């Protein structure tokens, strides 16, 4: 019996098996690299689980959310481009800032890109910034010492606030409390008697900065602060346009990761 006709079929089967084996090895290797990376699959899964847990326990998720790859892209874009009068001078710490922003935003149900825009407004991402009695990236005032896990001792509290992760987390918590307090609306007058009604996250931002008319050390009125909310909201929208972000239905309580962002995390951080 002539079996020579079976030889090409046998070779074809062997080739298919080899390709399948290589694909499995490649997938397994990429999975390990990503899990060992700074962002990685494990971090993505952890943040996704945290977001779902926050929704389950009653936190109000924003209407849109972005992934790890997107927030890093946004912060990197802001590092090299002026976005509504501000840059993000994060230097070599951009990756760390992105992770801390994601973690704290997930914990308190805040849109990360909005939180980044607020950070840029406050300090242009300068972790050593201080103004009067306010310190760090999110300009946390010493009046908060004794709360949020901060020491009542002001010297110790100030040192705690110079820790980037602590400062970001406290800032996110204060913003969330401001949202809970003012989400139904409050009228803002400011230094220029604007008589404008803020609600939801715009009200939260206004509460974060203050509802009154600020003054500098010389007693001059800070008219520029009247545009605090509008500048942050405009910056948020421009940062969104600079990256691939996704719209989600907040009622579902799920963060649906965009394929491109997932690939970004694996390819960029997985090497």
N, C-alpha and C positions, 0 to 999 in steps of 0.2 A: 504493500500500500504506500502511495506517495504522500509524505507528510510535509514536502517542501512548501506547500501553500500555507501551512499553519505557521511557518516561521515569522513572516511579517506581522501576523496577528499577535503572536507571542511577544514580539519586540514592542508592538504598540501598547500592549497591556503593561509591560514592564515600564515603558516610558511614562504612562499615565500614573502608575503607582509611585514612580520616582518624583514626578511633579507634585502629586498629592502630599507625599512625605515632606518634600521641601517646603510646601505651603504651610503645613502644620508646624514644622520647625521654626519657620520665619514668624508665624503668628505667635508662637509660644515665646520666642526670643523678644519680640516687640513688647509683648505683655509684661515680661519681666523687667525690661528696660524702663518702661513707662511707670511700673509700680515702684521702681527704685528711684525715679526722677523726682525733681523738686515738686512739680505739680502732680504728674502721674495719674494713672487710672484710679488708684486707691484714694487719692485726695479728692478726685472728682466725685467718686462714689460716696465718700464721707460727707462732702458738702451737699450733695443731692439728698442724702438721707437726712441731714440736718434741716434742710429746707422743708422736706416733707413733714418732719417731726414738728417744726415750728408751726406749720399750717394746722396740723392735727390738734395742737394745743391752743389754737385760737389766734395766732399771729396773723396780721393782715399782710399778705404778700403783695408786692407791687404788680402792676399790669404787665411789666416786661422784666426780663432777667437776662443776664449774659453769662457766658461760661468762663472758665479759667483762661482759656486761650484768648478770648475777647477782652477781658479786663487787662491782661498783660499787654495786648496790642494797643489798647486805649491809653494805658499809662506810658507806654513807649512812644506813642504818637504825641502825647502831651509833653514828653521830655524834650522833644525836638521841635515842637511847634507851639506858637502862642495861640491859645484858645480862649477868646474873650478876655484879653488883657492878662492872662496868666499862663505860666508853664508849670510843669511838674519837675522840680529840680531834685529828682530822687537819686541821681548819681548811679552808684553801683548797687543800690538797694531797691531798685524797681521791682525785682521779682518778689522780694520779701514784702514790700508794701502791697503788691497785688494780692498775695496770699492772705495777709492780715485783713485787707479790705473785704475780700470774699468771705472769710470766716466770720468776721463781725457782722457783715451785712446779712449773711444767712442766719446768724443767731438772733438778730433783732428784726428780721423781715424788712430790710431796706434794699432798694435797688443799688447794686454796687457802683454803677457808673454815676449815679446821682451823688453817692457818698464821695467818690473820687473828685467830682466837680466841686463839692463843698470843701474838701481838703485843699484843693488848688486855690480856692477863694480865700481860705484862712491863712495859708502860709506858703503857697506855691511848693508844697511838699518839702518844706525845710523842717527837719525833725528837731532842730535846736532853736527854733523861733520862739521869741517871748515878747510879750507886750504888756507892760504893767504887771499884773498878777496872773496872766494867762500864759500857758506854756505848751510847747510841742506842736506836732502836726495839726492837731484839731483845736489848738488854742483853748485848752481846758483851764478854766479859772480856778484859783485856789479856794474859792468859796465852796467847791465840791469836795474838799478834803474831808475825810471822815465818812464819805459815801462811796459806793461802787468798788469797795475793797481798798480804797485809798486810806492812808494813815491820816489821823487827825493832826499829827505833827506836821506843820507846813514845810519844814525843811525836808523831811522824809517824803512827804507827799510830792513835793517838787521833783525830787529825784525819781520817784515812781513814774511821774508824768513824762520824764525824759526817755523812758523806755517806749520804743515805737509801738510795740504790740499793745501795751497797756493803754497808751494814749489813744490809739485808734479804737480800741474796744470801748473805752469810756466815752469817747466822742459819739460812737454809734449808739450807745445806750441813751445818752442825753438826747440825741436826735429822735430816737424812737419815743422817748417819754414826751418830747415836744409834740410829736405827731399825735400821740394818744390824748394830749391835753387840748390841742387846738385844731384837730382835724375837721371839726364841724364849722369852723370859721371864726375869724376875729378881724376887726378893722384896724388897719395900721395908718398912723398919721406921719410919723417920722419927723425929720427936720424941716421938710417942705410941705407939711400938711397935705399929704397925698390922699388920705381918706379912701384907701383901697382895701377891699375885703379879700383876705387870703383864706384858702381852705386846703385840706389834705396836706400833701407834702410841701406845698408852698408855705402854708402856715407853719409847718414843722421847721422849715428853714428860717422863717422869720423869728420864730420863738428861740431858735438856737442862737441867733445873733442878738436878739433883744427887740422889744416892742417900742422902746422909747427913742429919743434923739440923742445919739452919743456925742461926746466931746473929746478932743485930744488933750494932751497934758497942759496945753496953753489955754484951754477953755473954748477953743474954736469948735463950732458945730460941724459934725461929720456928715455933710450932705451926701457924700459918696455912698455911705452905708444904706441910704434909702433905696439904692439899686441892687442891694445884696441878693435878693431872691431872684430878680430878673436875670442877672448875670449868670447865676448858677444854673438856672433852668435852660438858658440859651446854650451855655457850655455843655450841659448834659446832652442836648440834642445834637450838637456838633460832634461830640465824642462818639455818640451812637453811630453817626454817619461815617465815622472814620474806621469802624470795625463791623464785622458781621455779627449783629446781635439778633436775638429771636424774640418774638412776641409770644407770650403764653397766656392762657386763661387762668387768672388768679384763683378762680373757684375750684380748679382741679387740684391745686396743692402740689403739682409736680413741676419739676424743672426738666423740660425736654431739651436735651443737649443737641446742638447742631452738629452735623457730621463734620463739617469743615473745622469747627473749633476743637472737636475731639481729636482729629488728625493732627491739628496744630500742637496740642499738648503732647502727643506721642512723639511727633517728629522733632519738635524744638527742644523739649526737655528730656527726651528719652535716650539721647546719645551719651 
